Amino acid sequence: MSRLRDRMIRDMELRQFAHATQKAYVWQVEKLVEHYGGISPAGIDGKMVQDYLHHLITEHHYASSSVDIAAAAIRFFFTRTLGHPEVSAAIPPRRRPSRLPEILSRGEIEHLFATTRSPKHRMMFMTAYGAGLRRGELTRLKVSDIDRGRMVLHVREGKGGKDRVSLLSERLLSYLESYWRTYRPPAPWLFVSQKTGRPMLPGSVGDIFRKAKLAAGITKTGGIHILRHSFATHLLEGGTDLHTIQSLLGHSSLRTTARYLHLTSKTLRGTTSPLDLLRLPGRGAAAPSVCSSLRS
């Protein structure tokens, strides 16, 4: 498997996959081989792949997104590395449910910041919210990414390997400078692990956020990505146009950004319900037809 592993990594490097994606894909294929007792991947057919994915869903209760990652990794391995597209063809397409993400109110975000005891953790949350960062982008931030002259935050190698710039407000800059002067994280990084002195792992940041959210008594679902969703929604509610938000988030398609239109309370408050356009009895009086139905 080690030889095939190296080949798979090379195939992904040629296609410029992100390092985190490479690591996740290799792990998923290794779990598939382990499930079948360590046999040669060449001996795994389409039905075995289907059975394995079904096992993840029914026995391990994988979320749909996790099953999608496993399927994508297996599909890549058999199609690109082994050259067996017929195995990949046996993987059924999945219909993912279209769910709107949860959004934190401004009050909830203020409460989260106030109840987060660690100054470093609080600074991470403030930066993620203030610039709309993904957790991987947050952990890769360097001091040199803070552009005081242009008042922007440089985001390096975002999703799809794309660079972009995001907001750097006066308040965020002030907090970042105070944080750096107090803690002096080892160059060139902003947020590092105390144990390794290296950038924090995205998974660790996610765990830290979940604990902080629990401590704050926030019951809404979602990990630290909820701060990015809230950033976009609050900008939209404040009057920022969709194209600007698309650029700040690094979305390739405006359609992806447009979903935040469904999340803004300002849009909902400005829309008249058809019920309000009807000529109905005054408040507290029920319509005659309704009363008749109830009596019958």
Disulfide bonds with the S-S distance in Angstrom:
none
